[in-house]
């Protein structure tokens, strides 16, 4: 089990108090604006109304913020928490299921239970670790592929709306990669506002106020197998495990059990309001844990707290973001979401085919997941992992 340790760089001189605070604000802004469109797209795909999707975004923002503050303050490490962006992409690829939105919320609660069990029952974590990483990443890559094609198809469906978004992303991918996706969303927002202004349309003020819509959960076989299990695997393999590795690269050993208990509880609190999964941050974790948060590693925990506070502030604008998504012209928001997922798609593909011995099972997993087929009410993600494991057993049985 991973234990918490505190590390410092031993550097002399008085630390700059503003740097960790600013690093936390940047972490939240980049993480939030780069992927909230993916979250809203995923929730809408599995049956959430615009109001329920906005509620889910608000619930995730608040629970993420509180989890960041609690973990960073208690451990004195810059532990940042995020929503599961790959999990949201999985939802977008899954679509509606039997039982509707209530069954989806029930699946979210099951994911929360599984994350909590991972913290208190080491055997469950060991079972997850036995899933070949190449297959888990291949499943994720297959899920992401249709979403990553949205900028391409969007340029054909709505060139005047999507082209400014893609060009903005391309320019800043060269000049300021960290801000490429947030600025692409800013371009999309300008497109939406310009369209509303041209039409003389207005938005009721009540639609922009934050609100919570609670849903009584139900559980079905399809929601368990088609959403809960794949969402849990993707969240663990693509968020929690890499998140621990990123923190270790900066000299921090994340306390595994407290981290799983806090994120599992956060997921349970967010689920009835429409939040899908809360987990350790992976890519954005480097912004708060790295040198940008100051030279003294023992003070970078302040960046984690600052990230949490910033998420709470951003949560107040959840309905505004959701309204922009609803009012956006065709193909504009899917293009933003696709651009936001390109890096994750590239990483997943690389990890899936990196080991030649695992390449064929990974390719089969990828193709089944990318097909989007649904059988017996169960989504393609489950069948992809099943097919990949079957091919792997056949090819590897009897071999060293």
Long-range contacts (C-beta under 8 A, 24 or more apart in sequence): 1-122, 1-256, 1-257, 2-244, 2-253, 2-254, 2-255, 2-256, 3-253, 3-255, 4-75, 4-77, 4-253, 4-254, 4-255, 4-258, 5-252, 5-253, 6-76, 6-77, 6-298, 7-251, 7-252, 7-297, 7-298, 8-296, 8-297, 8-298, 9-295, 9-296, 9-297, 9-298, 11-295, 11-296, 15-294, 15-295, 15-296, 15-299, 16-294, 17-302, 19-292, 19-293, 19-294, 20-78, 20-288, 20-293, 20-294, 20-299, 20-300, 20-301, 20-302, 20-303, 20-306, 21-302, 21-303, 21-306, 22-306, 23-287, 23-288, 23-292, 23-293, 23-294, 23-300, 23-303, 23-306, 24-78, 24-288, 24-293, 24-302, 24-303, 24-304, 24-305, 24-306, 24-307, 24-308, 24-309, 24-310, 25-306, 25-307, 25-310, 26-178, 26-287, 26-292, 27-80, 27-281, 27-284, 27-287, 27-288, 27-303, 27-306, 27-307, 27-310, 28-306, 28-307, 28-308, 28-310, 28-311, 28-314, 29-182, 29-310, 29-314, 30-178, 30-179, 30-182, 30-284, 30-287, 31-80, 31-82, 31-281, 31-284, 31-287, 32-61, 32-311, 32-314, 33-181, 33-182, 33-185, 33-186, 34-181, 34-182, 34-185, 34-340, 35-83, 35-85, 35-88, 35-181, 35-340, 36-321, 37-185, 37-325, 37-333, 37-336, 37-337, 37-340, 38-85, 38-88, 38-89, 38-92, 38-147, 38-337, 38-340, 38-341, 39-83, 39-85, 39-88, 39-276, 40-321, 40-322, 40-325, 40-333, 41-88, 41-92, 41-147, 41-325, 41-333, 41-334, 41-337, 42-87, 42-88, 42-89, 42-90, 42-91, 42-92, 42-276, 43-88, 43-91, 43-274, 43-276, 45-91, 45-92, 45-93, 45-94, 45-95, 45-96, 46-91, 46-94, 46-95, 46-96, 46-97, 46-101, 46-104, 46-227, 47-96, 47-97, 47-100, 47-101, 47-104, 48-101, 48-104, 48-274, 49-101, 50-322, 50-323, 50-326, 51-211, 51-213, 52-101, 52-213, 52-215, 52-274, 53-274, 53-322, 53-325, 54-210, 54-211, 54-318, 54-319, 54-321, 54-322, 54-323, 55-211, 55-212, 55-213, 55-214, 55-273, 55-274, 55-318, 56-270, 56-273, 56-274, 56-275, 56-276, 57-274, 57-275, 57-315, 57-318, 57-321, 57-322, 58-210, 58-211, 58-212, 58-273, 58-315, 58-318, 58-319, 59-212, 59-269, 59-270, 59-273, 59-274, 59-275, 60-270, 60-275, 60-276, 60-278, 61-311, 61-312, 61-314, 61-315, 61-318, 62-270, 62-311, 62-312, 62-315, 63-266, 63-267, 63-269, 63-270, 63-275, 63-278, 64-266, 64-278, 64-308, 64-311, 65-307, 65-308, 65-309, 65-310, 65-311, 65-312, 65-315, 66-266, 66-308, 66-312, 67-262, 67-263, 67-266, 67-278, 67-308, 68-304, 68-305, 68-307, 68-308, 68-311, 69-304, 69-305, 69-308, 69-309, 70-262, 70-308, 71-258, 71-259, 71-262, 71-304, 72-301, 72-302, 72-303, 72-304, 72-305, 72-307, 72-308, 73-301, 73-304, 73-305, 74-258, 75-254, 75-255, 75-258, 75-301, 76-298, 76-301, 77-247, 77-252, 77-254, 77-289, 77-300, 77-301, 77-304, 78-252, 78-285, 78-288, 78-289, 78-293, 78-300, 78-301, 78-302, 78-303, 78-304, 78-307, 79-247, 79-252, 79-254, 79-259, 79-280, 79-285, 79-301, 79-304, 80-280, 80-281, 80-284, 80-285, 80-288, 80-289, 80-303, 80-304, 80-307, 80-308, 81-262, 81-263, 81-266, 81-278, 81-279, 81-280, 81-281, 81-308, 82-239, 82-278, 82-279, 82-280, 82-281, 82-282, 82-284, 83-275, 83-276, 83-277, 83-278, 83-279, 84-231, 84-234, 84-235, 84-238, 84-239, 84-276, 84-277, 84-278, 84-279, 85-239, 85-340, 85-341, 85-344, 86-140, 86-143, 86-144, 86-234, 86-235, 86-238, 86-239, 86-344, 87-231, 87-234, 87-235, 87-239, 87-276, 87-277, 88-276, 89-140, 89-143, 89-144, 89-147, 89-341, 89-344, 90-140, 90-143, 90-227, 90-230, 90-231, 90-234, 90-381, 91-227, 91-231, 91-276, 92-147, 92-337, 93-143, 93-144, 93-146, 93-147, 93-369, 93-372, 93-379, 93-380, 93-381, 94-226, 94-227, 94-230, 94-379, 94-380, 94-381, 95-374, 95-379, 97-220, 97-222, 97-223, 97-226, 97-227, 97-377, 97-379, 98-220, 98-222, 98-223, 98-377, 99-218, 99-220, 99-222, 99-223, 101-215, 102-215, 102-216, 102-217, 102-218, 103-217, 103-218, 103-219, 103-220, 103-222, 103-223, 104-223, 104-227, 105-215, 105-216, 105-217, 105-218, 105-271, 105-272, 105-274, 106-217, 106-218, 106-219, 106-220, 106-223, 107-219, 107-223, 107-224, 107-226, 107-227, 107-228, 107-231, 108-217, 108-228, 108-231, 108-267, 108-270, 108-271, 108-275, 108-276, 108-277, 109-217, 109-268, 109-271, 109-272, 110-219, 110-223, 110-224, 110-228, 110-232, 111-228, 111-231, 111-232, 111-235, 111-267, 111-271, 111-276, 111-277, 112-264, 112-265, 112-267, 112-268, 112-271, 112-277, 113-264, 113-268, 114-228, 114-232, 114-264, 115-232, 115-235, 115-236, 115-260, 115-263, 115-264, 115-267, 115-277, 115-279, 116-260, 116-261, 116-264, 116-265, 116-268, 117-264, 118-236, 118-260, 118-264, 119-256, 119-257, 119-258, 119-259, 119-260, 119-261, 119-264, 120-257, 120-261, 125-256, 128-232, 128-233, 128-236, 128-237, 131-233, 131-237, 131-385, 132-358, 132-361, 132-388, 132-392, 133-237, 133-351, 134-351, 134-352, 134-353, 134-354, 134-355, 134-358, 134-359, 134-361, 134-362, 135-352, 135-358, 135-361, 135-362, 135-365, 135-385, 135-388, 135-389, 135-392, 136-233, 136-234, 136-237, 136-238, 136-385, 137-237, 137-238, 137-347, 137-348, 137-349, 137-351, 137-352, 137-362, 138-348, 138-352, 138-353, 138-361, 138-362, 138-363, 138-365, 138-366, 138-369, 138-384, 138-388, 139-230, 139-233, 139-234, 139-365, 139-366, 139-369, 139-381, 139-384, 139-385, 139-388, 140-234, 140-237, 140-238, 140-344, 140-348, 140-369, 141-345, 141-348, 141-349, 141-352, 141-366, 141-369, 141-370, 142-365, 142-366, 142-367, 142-368, 142-369, 142-370, 142-371, 142-380, 142-381, 142-384, 143-234, 143-369, 143-370, 143-380, 143-381, 144-341, 144-344, 144-345, 144-348, 145-345, 145-366, 145-369, 145-370, 146-370, 146-372, 147-334, 147-337, 147-338, 147-341, 148-338, 148-341, 148-342, 148-345, 149-338, 150-331, 150-334, 150-335, 150-337, 150-338, 151-335, 151-338, 151-339, 153-331, 154-331, 154-332, 154-334, 154-335, 154-338, 155-335, 157-330, 157-331, 158-329, 158-330, 158-331, 158-332, 161-191, 161-195, 161-329, 161-330, 161-331, 161-332, 162-331, 162-332, 162-335, 164-190, 164-191, 165-191, 165-332, 165-335, 165-336, 165-339, 166-335, 166-339, 169-339, 178-287, 180-339, 181-336, 181-339, 181-340, 184-336, 184-339, 184-340, 185-336, 188-324, 188-328, 188-332, 188-333, 188-335, 188-336, 189-324, 191-328, 191-329, 191-332, 192-324, 192-327, 192-328, 192-329, 192-332, 195-327, 195-329, 196-327, 201-327, 203-323, 203-327, 207-319, 207-323, 208-319, 208-320, 208-323, 209-319, 210-315, 210-316, 210-317, 210-318, 210-319, 211-319, 212-273, 213-273, 213-274, 214-272, 214-273, 215-272, 215-273, 215-274, 216-272, 217-271, 217-272, 220-377, 221-377, 222-376, 222-377, 222-378, 225-378, 225-382, 226-374, 226-377, 226-378, 226-379, 226-381, 226-382, 227-379, 229-382, 230-379, 230-381, 230-382, 230-385, 231-276, 231-277, 233-385, 234-381, 235-277, 235-279, 236-279, 238-282, 238-344, 238-348, 239-279, 239-280, 239-281, 239-282, 240-279, 240-280, 242-282, 242-283, 243-279, 243-280, 243-281, 243-282, 243-285, 244-280, 246-281, 246-282, 246-283, 246-285, 246-286, 246-289, 247-280, 247-285, 247-289, 249-286, 250-286, 250-289, 250-290, 250-297, 251-297, 252-289, 252-297, 254-280, 283-343, 357-396, 358-392, 360-391, 360-395, 361-388, 361-389, 361-391, 361-392, 361-395, 362-388, 364-388, 364-391
